[in-house]
Amino acid sequence: MKLVFTPNPEYIHKVLVAAYEAGVLDRLHMERQVPFDEDTGIWRYNPLGKVPSFIMDNGKPLFGGLVICEYLDSFNKKAPLFPRDETRWQVLRQMITGDGIFDATTLIRVESWRDRSVWNIKYMLRERRKVMGALRLLEEDAKEWVRQPDVFHIGHVCTAGALSYLALRNPILDCKLEPGDESFDWRKASPTLATWFDKIVQRPSMKFRLSKEDIGQYPKK
Ligand SMILES: N[C@@H](CCC(=O)N[C@@H](CS)C(=O)NCC(=O)O)C(=O)O
């Protein structure tokens, strides 16, 4: 199995968590590709040009981080992250809410690479609204999560991924699109989520990260 990843570790974190929980981490062959590099090799793996991308054991490609997570979860015979019971749809909605924060954050960031004078502010505000609304909804979800500390699923993985990404890159703080954004702190706005997050990141699969040395040893191909 091959995982095509980018040096920004947050983009493959959910995939690594799914592999860790399924016990197949050691079966992953890694290849580094930076999608926005001129000479990127990502197109060989994914016509949509995105990481994470993946090659299954049968040699066929897979892409879409969440699809890759579900594929890896199919090896998890003990405690799958994608429930099949009545909780499934709620969990999948939480998954897409967390991942959506990630995507909206990325879009604001990519727009902010241009000169401020030509920013598409309407578009950025729309993405900002998604981040804020999704955080409010997950704050409600977290009230149930803190009461069920033994439950762990893909909704948790994606929400924690989004929150870790906001700690690393925070375009709300950086772009200052609305008054008050200069002091934006998701922890203050989402106290239950913050309590939940500090516990969930202690889980071994969540703690596992590729080190800088790990990332450096995988050349671009
Ligand atoms: N939620 C998506 C995020 C994928 C994504 O946006 N990856 C970025 C990482 S830099 C990317 O490859 N962007 C390139 C592009 O959008 O063309 C997933 O997990 O598949």
The ligand as an SDF file (V2000), in Angstrom:
LIG
                    3D

 20 19  0  0  0  0  0  0  0  0999 V2000
  -10.1950   17.0900    2.8890 N   0  0  0  0  0  0  0  0  0  0  0  0
   -9.3530   16.7450    1.7590 C   0  0  0  0  0  0  0  0  0  0  0  0
   -8.2060   17.7170    1.7280 C   0  0  0  0  0  0  0  0  0  0  0  0
   -7.2650   17.4730    0.6010 C   0  0  0  0  0  0  0  0  0  0  0  0
   -6.5010   18.7480    0.3030 C   0  0  0  0  0  0  0  0  0  0  0  0
   -7.0770   19.8210    0.1350 O   0  0  0  0  0  0  0  0  0  0  0  0
   -5.1730   18.6270    0.2420 N   0  0  0  0  0  0  0  0  0  0  0  0
   -4.3520   19.7830   -0.1050 C   0  0  0  0  0  0  0  0  0  0  0  0
   -3.0390   19.7070    0.6610 C   0  0  0  0  0  0  0  0  0  0  0  0
   -1.9540   20.9920    0.2270 S   0  0  0  0  0  0  0  0  0  0  0  0
   -4.0560   19.6750   -1.5790 C   0  0  0  0  0  0  0  0  0  0  0  0
   -3.6150   18.6530   -2.0090 O   0  0  0  0  0  0  0  0  0  0  0  0
   -4.3200   20.7500   -2.3040 N   0  0  0  0  0  0  0  0  0  0  0  0
   -4.0640   20.8090   -3.6990 C   0  0  0  0  0  0  0  0  0  0  0  0
   -5.2280   21.3210   -4.4990 C   0  0  0  0  0  0  0  0  0  0  0  0
   -6.2560   21.6830   -3.8910 O   0  0  0  0  0  0  0  0  0  0  0  0
   -5.1370   21.3420   -5.7270 O   0  0  0  0  0  0  0  0  0  0  0  0
   -8.8620   15.3090    1.8940 C   0  0  0  0  0  0  0  0  0  0  0  0
   -8.6260   14.8630    3.0260 O   0  0  0  0  0  0  0  0  0  0  0  0
   -8.7260   14.6360    0.8700 O   0  0  0  0  0  0  0  0  0  0  0  0
  1  2  1  0
  2  3  1  0
  2 18  1  0
  3  4  1  0
  4  5  1  0
  5  6  2  0
  5  7  1  0
  7  8  1  0
  8  9  1  0
  8 11  1  0
  9 10  1  0
 11 12  2  0
 11 13  1  0
 13 14  1  0
 14 15  1  0
 15 16  2  0
 15 17  1  0
 18 19  2  0
 18 20  1  0
M  END
$$$$
